[in-house]
Amino acid sequence: MSRVRIAAIVEGHGEMEAVPVLLRRYTQSMGLAGRIDVDPVIRQSASKLCSKNELERVVEYANRKMGGSGGILILLDSDGKCPAKLGPSLLGRVRQASRELPVSVVVAHHEFEAWFPGQVAALYEFGG
């Protein structure tokens, strides 16, 4: 089975470090250890990602960095906006900018970091 390469677009320093680890642990839990590379990880503020043309510019940059293979993951906090509206809106915009690669948008309703306190035991289960 071949490796999958993912470009991650995130809004904070914590996510830059956490997302590659989380994706590797997720694939390990699915029995697909060693099948994912998260590179590049691109950081951009949420306000810029939600502004006109900036998200598209960053996605186009990720497309160029990926060289036509892999996929793009965008992860950001909703910052008080409705994730059920914000996510599809952003996804529609990035699909226009990323015709070559598949792209996913994940919008955390609360801060991304708030997902983890209840999962500390599970994180240590996969090697801390």
Residue frames as a rotation matrix with the C-alpha (Angstrom) as fourth column:
MET 1
0.582 0.813 0.000 0.00
0.813 -0.582 0.000 0.00
0.000 0.000 -1.000 0.00
SER 2
-0.194 -0.678 0.709 1.38
0.649 -0.631 -0.425 3.42
0.735 0.378 0.562 -0.94
ARG 3
-0.576 -0.092 -0.813 1.84
0.731 -0.504 -0.461 6.40
-0.367 -0.859 0.357 1.35
VAL 4
0.429 0.744 0.513 -0.60
0.826 -0.553 0.112 9.31
0.367 0.375 -0.851 1.32
ARG 5
-0.731 -0.675 -0.101 0.72
0.673 -0.689 -0.269 12.85
0.112 -0.264 0.958 1.47
ILE 6
0.434 0.900 -0.034 -1.37
0.873 -0.410 0.265 15.58
0.225 -0.145 -0.964 3.08
ALA 7
-0.691 -0.466 0.554 -0.84
0.293 -0.880 -0.375 19.33
0.661 -0.097 0.744 3.22
ALA 8
0.067 0.692 -0.719 -2.38
0.996 -0.010 0.083 20.76
0.051 -0.722 -0.690 6.39
ILE 9
-0.448 -0.086 0.890 -3.49
0.162 -0.987 -0.013 24.38
0.879 0.138 0.456 6.61
VAL 10
0.118 0.388 -0.914 -3.92
0.957 0.200 0.208 25.44
0.263 -0.900 -0.348 10.25
GLU 11
0.627 0.243 0.740 -4.26
0.199 -0.969 0.150 28.67
0.753 0.053 -0.656 12.20
GLY 12
0.820 -0.271 0.505 -1.95
-0.570 -0.476 0.670 28.27
0.059 -0.837 -0.544 15.19
HIS 13
-0.189 -0.979 -0.076 1.45
-0.906 0.204 -0.372 27.10
0.379 -0.002 -0.925 16.34
GLY 14
-0.325 0.117 0.939 -0.13
-0.664 0.679 -0.314 24.34
-0.674 -0.725 -0.143 18.47
GLU 15
0.727 0.665 0.172 -1.96
-0.299 0.532 -0.792 22.92
-0.618 0.525 0.586 15.48
MET 16
0.458 -0.636 -0.622 1.23
-0.817 -0.025 -0.576 22.95
0.350 0.771 -0.531 13.42
GLU 17
-0.637 -0.734 0.236 2.72
-0.760 0.549 -0.347 20.47
0.125 -0.400 -0.908 15.88
ALA 18
-0.387 0.535 0.751 -0.44
-0.499 0.563 -0.658 18.56
-0.775 -0.630 0.049 16.80
VAL 19
0.514 0.739 -0.436 -2.05
-0.762 0.160 -0.627 17.83
-0.394 0.654 0.646 13.44
PRO 20
-0.006 -0.535 -0.845 0.75
-0.780 0.531 -0.330 15.65
0.625 0.657 -0.421 12.01
VAL 21
-0.900 -0.329 0.287 0.91
-0.435 0.624 -0.649 13.65
0.034 -0.709 -0.705 15.25
LEU 22
-0.221 0.908 0.356 -2.87
-0.550 0.185 -0.814 13.24
-0.805 -0.376 0.458 15.40
LEU 23
0.524 0.416 -0.743 -3.13
-0.851 0.233 -0.470 12.10
-0.023 0.879 0.477 11.80
ARG 24
-0.402 -0.722 -0.563 -0.29
-0.640 0.662 -0.391 9.60
0.655 0.203 -0.728 12.27
ARG 25
-0.876 0.106 0.471 -1.94
-0.362 0.502 -0.786 8.25
-0.320 -0.858 -0.401 15.42
TYR 26
0.151 0.986 -0.067 -5.30
-0.739 0.068 -0.670 8.03
-0.656 0.151 0.739 13.71
THR 27
0.366 -0.047 -0.929 -3.88
-0.817 0.461 -0.345 6.04
0.445 0.886 0.130 10.81
GLN 28
-0.765 -0.640 -0.072 -2.04
-0.496 0.656 -0.569 3.83
0.411 -0.400 -0.819 13.30
SER 29
-0.572 0.611 0.546 -5.32
-0.485 0.285 -0.827 3.14
-0.661 -0.738 0.133 15.13
MET 30
0.515 0.773 -0.371 -6.88
-0.740 0.181 -0.648 2.17
-0.433 0.608 0.665 11.80
GLY 31
0.508 -0.394 0.766 -4.09
0.277 0.917 0.288 -0.32
-0.816 0.066 0.575 11.11
LEU 32
0.830 -0.180 0.528 -2.44
0.498 -0.188 -0.847 1.93
0.252 0.966 -0.066 8.53
ALA 33
0.669 -0.624 -0.403 0.69
0.099 -0.463 0.881 2.91
-0.737 -0.629 -0.248 10.44
GLY 34
-0.336 -0.941 -0.033 3.40
0.202 -0.107 0.974 4.48
-0.920 0.321 0.226 8.30
ARG 35
-0.217 0.335 0.917 1.03
0.959 0.248 0.136 5.28
-0.182 0.909 -0.376 5.44
ILE 36
0.782 0.566 0.263 0.74
0.599 -0.798 -0.065 9.04
0.173 0.209 -0.963 5.88
ASP 37
-0.503 -0.857 -0.111 3.04
0.864 -0.498 -0.076 12.03
0.010 -0.134 0.991 5.49
VAL 38
0.710 0.679 -0.188 1.82
0.687 -0.726 -0.031 15.43
-0.157 -0.107 -0.982 6.64
ASP 39
-0.272 -0.834 -0.480 3.98
0.411 -0.551 0.726 17.91
-0.870 0.001 0.492 4.78
PRO 40
-0.752 -0.560 0.348 3.77
0.171 -0.675 -0.718 20.81
0.637 -0.480 0.603 4.39
VAL 41
0.092 0.731 -0.676 1.95
0.991 -0.133 -0.009 22.26
-0.097 -0.669 -0.737 7.41
ILE 42
-0.556 -0.188 0.810 1.02
0.470 -0.875 0.119 25.83
0.686 0.446 0.575 6.55
ARG 43
-0.294 0.424 -0.857 0.02
0.883 -0.222 -0.413 28.31
-0.365 -0.878 -0.309 9.27
GLN 44
-0.722 0.187 0.666 -2.28
0.224 -0.848 0.481 31.22
0.655 0.496 0.570 8.56
SER 45
-0.918 0.396 0.028 -4.53
-0.180 -0.352 -0.919 33.20
-0.354 -0.848 0.394 10.91
ALA 46
-0.406 0.855 0.322 -8.24
0.795 0.504 -0.337 32.35
-0.451 0.119 -0.885 10.89
SER 47
0.291 0.537 -0.792 -9.13
0.077 -0.838 -0.540 35.94
-0.954 0.096 -0.285 10.06
LYS 48
-0.410 -0.492 -0.768 -6.99
-0.742 -0.310 0.594 35.76
-0.531 0.813 -0.238 6.93
LEU 49
-0.955 0.045 0.292 -8.30
0.168 0.896 0.411 32.32
-0.243 0.442 -0.863 6.00
CYS 50
-0.117 0.992 0.047 -11.85
0.808 0.122 -0.576 33.63
-0.577 -0.029 -0.816 6.17
SER 51
0.001 0.098 -0.995 -11.08
-0.237 -0.967 -0.095 36.80
-0.972 0.236 0.022 4.21
LYS 52
0.895 0.444 -0.052 -11.79
-0.120 0.127 -0.985 37.09
-0.430 0.887 0.166 0.53
ASN 53
0.776 -0.515 -0.363 -9.13
-0.378 0.081 -0.922 35.51
0.505 0.853 -0.131 -1.71
GLU 54
-0.018 -0.865 0.501 -6.66
-0.996 -0.028 -0.085 34.67
0.088 -0.500 -0.861 1.10
LEU 55
0.227 0.160 0.961 -7.93
-0.422 0.905 -0.051 31.12
-0.878 -0.394 0.273 1.66
GLU 56
0.975 0.174 0.141 -7.83
0.059 0.410 -0.910 30.50
-0.216 0.896 0.389 -2.06
ARG 57
0.530 -0.845 -0.065 -4.27
-0.695 -0.389 -0.605 31.86
0.487 0.366 -0.793 -2.25
VAL 58
-0.147 -0.578 0.802 -3.09
-0.918 0.383 0.107 29.55
-0.369 -0.721 -0.587 0.55
VAL 59
0.506 0.401 0.764 -4.82
-0.117 0.909 -0.400 26.54
-0.855 0.113 0.507 -1.05
GLU 60
0.967 -0.206 -0.149 -3.20
-0.153 -0.001 -0.988 27.31
0.203 0.979 -0.032 -4.40
TYR 61
0.127 -0.958 0.257 0.16
-0.953 -0.190 -0.237 27.50
0.276 -0.215 -0.937 -2.61
ALA 62
-0.014 -0.068 0.998 -0.48
-0.613 0.789 0.045 24.11
-0.790 -0.611 -0.052 -0.96
ASN 63
0.898 0.373 0.234 -1.39
-0.024 0.572 -0.820 22.67
-0.440 0.730 0.523 -4.38
ARG 64
0.668 -0.710 -0.223 1.95
-0.529 -0.242 -0.814 23.84
0.524 0.661 -0.537 -5.78
LYS 65
-0.126 -0.740 0.661 3.86
-0.989 0.144 -0.028 22.43
-0.074 -0.658 -0.750 -2.78
MET 66
0.249 0.325 0.912 2.13
-0.394 0.895 -0.211 19.06
-0.885 -0.307 0.351 -3.21
GLY 67
-0.665 -0.623 -0.412 3.14
-0.595 0.108 0.797 18.76
-0.452 0.775 -0.442 -6.85
GLY 68
-0.266 0.662 -0.701 -0.19
-0.880 0.130 0.456 17.34
0.393 0.738 0.549 -7.98
SER 69
-0.162 0.262 -0.952 -0.50
0.129 0.962 0.242 14.39
0.978 -0.084 -0.189 -5.60
GLY 70
-0.878 -0.104 -0.468 -2.03
0.457 0.116 -0.882 13.92
0.146 -0.988 -0.054 -2.16
GLY 71
0.200 0.973 0.119 -4.72
0.763 -0.231 0.603 15.97
0.614 -0.030 -0.789 -0.45
ILE 72
-0.680 -0.339 0.650 -5.29
-0.038 -0.869 -0.494 19.11
0.732 -0.361 0.578 1.58
LEU 73
0.067 0.647 -0.760 -6.74
0.926 0.243 0.289 19.37
0.371 -0.723 -0.583 5.10
ILE 74
-0.459 -0.105 0.882 -7.84
-0.103 -0.980 -0.171 22.74
0.882 -0.170 0.439 6.47
LEU 75
0.024 0.396 -0.918 -8.41
0.898 0.395 0.194 22.91
0.439 -0.829 -0.346 10.23
LEU 76
-0.757 -0.258 0.601 -9.57
0.009 -0.923 -0.384 26.01
0.654 -0.286 0.701 12.08
ASP 77
-0.714 0.515 -0.475 -11.69
0.584 0.063 -0.809 27.13
-0.387 -0.855 -0.346 15.02
SER 78
-0.004 0.819 0.573 -15.12
0.936 -0.199 0.291 28.61
0.353 0.538 -0.766 14.38
ASP 79
-0.900 -0.424 -0.105 -14.38
0.429 -0.813 -0.393 31.62
0.081 -0.398 0.914 16.64
GLY 80
-0.626 0.716 -0.309 -18.05
-0.043 -0.427 -0.903 32.04
-0.779 -0.552 0.298 17.51
LYS 81
-0.406 0.494 -0.769 -19.37
-0.914 -0.211 0.347 31.50
0.009 0.844 0.537 14.00
CYS 82
0.538 0.671 0.510 -21.72
-0.611 0.728 -0.312 28.64
-0.580 -0.144 0.802 13.22
PRO 83
-0.515 -0.823 0.241 -19.51
-0.429 0.491 0.758 25.73
-0.742 0.287 -0.606 12.08
ALA 84
-0.114 0.562 0.820 -22.42
0.592 0.701 -0.398 24.23
-0.798 0.440 -0.412 10.12
LYS 85
0.920 0.389 -0.048 -22.44
0.213 -0.599 -0.771 27.36
-0.329 0.700 -0.634 7.94
LEU 86
0.463 -0.817 -0.343 -18.76
-0.725 -0.572 0.384 28.27
-0.510 0.071 -0.857 8.01
GLY 87
-0.249 -0.617 0.747 -17.45
-0.102 0.783 0.613 24.81
-0.963 0.076 -0.258 7.03
PRO 88
0.228 0.389 0.893 -19.52
0.802 0.446 -0.399 24.39
-0.553 0.806 -0.211 3.85
SER 89
0.965 0.100 -0.242 -18.89
-0.020 -0.894 -0.448 28.00
-0.261 0.438 -0.860 2.87
LEU 90
0.192 -0.974 -0.122 -15.12
-0.739 -0.225 0.636 27.55
-0.646 -0.032 -0.762 3.13
LEU 91
-0.236 -0.258 0.937 -15.27
0.232 0.921 0.312 24.17
-0.944 0.291 -0.158 1.42
GLY 92
0.702 0.559 0.441 -17.10
0.579 -0.089 -0.810 25.67
-0.414 0.824 -0.386 -1.56
ARG 93
0.827 -0.447 -0.341 -14.42
-0.512 -0.850 -0.128 28.31
-0.232 0.281 -0.931 -1.88
VAL 94
-0.082 -0.963 0.255 -11.49
-0.667 0.243 0.704 25.88
-0.741 -0.112 -0.662 -1.64
ARG 95
0.139 0.175 0.975 -12.97
0.478 0.850 -0.221 23.44
-0.867 0.497 0.035 -4.11
GLN 96
0.985 0.172 0.026 -12.83
0.117 -0.545 -0.830 26.24
-0.128 0.821 -0.557 -6.66
ALA 97
0.545 -0.836 -0.060 -9.15
-0.835 -0.548 0.056 26.85
-0.079 0.020 -0.997 -5.81
SER 98
-0.447 -0.715 0.538 -8.12
-0.674 0.664 0.323 23.18
-0.588 -0.218 -0.779 -5.56
ARG 99
0.564 0.673 -0.478 -9.32
-0.817 0.372 -0.440 21.38
-0.118 0.639 0.760 -8.65
GLU 100
-0.021 -0.683 -0.730 -6.25
-0.664 0.555 -0.500 19.11
0.747 0.474 -0.466 -8.72
LEU 101
-0.848 -0.409 -0.337 -6.29
-0.004 0.640 -0.769 17.70
0.530 -0.650 -0.544 -5.18
PRO 102
0.195 0.902 -0.386 -9.04
0.576 0.213 0.789 16.54
0.794 -0.376 -0.478 -2.83
VAL 103
-0.741 -0.385 0.551 -9.60
-0.144 -0.710 -0.689 18.97
0.656 -0.590 0.471 0.02
SER 104
0.108 0.745 -0.658 -11.37
0.789 0.338 0.512 18.75
0.604 -0.575 -0.552 3.40
VAL 105
-0.393 -0.125 0.911 -12.32
-0.341 -0.900 -0.271 21.50
0.854 -0.417 0.311 5.83
VAL 106
-0.043 0.331 -0.943 -12.68
0.839 0.525 0.146 20.80
0.543 -0.784 -0.300 9.55
VAL 107
-0.236 0.064 0.970 -14.13
-0.288 -0.958 -0.007 23.57
0.928 -0.281 0.244 11.72
ALA 108
-0.631 -0.048 -0.775 -13.84
0.672 0.466 -0.576 23.12
0.389 -0.883 -0.262 15.49
HIS 109
0.402 0.863 0.308 -16.87
0.490 -0.486 0.724 24.59
0.774 -0.140 -0.618 17.27
HIS 110
0.964 -0.257 -0.069 -14.80
-0.060 -0.462 0.885 25.23
-0.260 -0.849 -0.461 20.37
GLU 111
0.292 -0.930 -0.222 -11.07
-0.937 -0.325 0.126 25.71
-0.190 0.171 -0.967 20.41
PHE 112
0.387 -0.255 -0.886 -9.28
-0.485 0.760 -0.431 22.83
0.784 0.597 0.171 18.71
GLU 113
-0.656 -0.754 0.038 -7.32
-0.390 0.295 -0.872 22.19
0.647 -0.587 -0.487 21.93
ALA 114
-0.286 0.627 0.724 -10.57
-0.932 -0.005 -0.363 21.58
-0.224 -0.779 0.586 23.85
TRP 115
0.503 0.468 -0.726 -10.99
-0.677 0.736 0.005 18.29
0.537 0.489 0.688 21.99
PHE 116
-0.084 -0.775 -0.626 -8.16
-0.257 0.624 -0.738 16.66
0.963 0.099 -0.252 23.94
PRO 117
-0.455 -0.214 0.864 -8.69
-0.873 -0.083 -0.480 16.72
0.174 -0.973 -0.149 27.75
GLY 118
0.442 0.714 0.543 -11.22
-0.777 0.607 -0.167 13.86
-0.449 -0.348 0.823 27.57
GLN 119
0.945 -0.073 -0.320 -8.90
-0.173 0.717 -0.675 11.89
0.278 0.693 0.665 25.32
VAL 120
0.259 -0.916 0.307 -5.68
-0.964 -0.264 0.025 12.00
0.059 -0.302 -0.951 27.33
ALA 121
0.132 -0.184 0.974 -5.81
-0.418 0.881 0.223 8.27
-0.899 -0.436 0.039 28.13
ALA 122
0.849 0.235 0.474 -6.31
0.297 0.531 -0.794 7.41
-0.438 0.814 0.381 24.47
LEU 123
0.781 -0.618 -0.095 -3.36
-0.517 -0.553 -0.653 9.59
0.351 0.559 -0.751 23.45
TYR 124
-0.015 -0.818 0.575 -1.07
-0.952 0.188 0.242 7.74
-0.306 -0.543 -0.782 25.87
GLU 125
0.529 0.301 0.793 -2.41
-0.126 0.952 -0.277 4.43
-0.839 0.046 0.542 24.59
PHE 126
0.923 -0.160 0.351 -0.74
0.379 0.210 -0.901 5.22
0.071 0.965 0.254 21.25
GLY 127
0.165 -0.986 0.004 2.62
0.932 0.155 -0.329 6.17
0.324 0.058 0.944 22.68
GLY 128
0.212 -0.037 -0.977 2.01
0.722 -0.668 0.182 9.54
-0.659 -0.744 -0.114 24.42
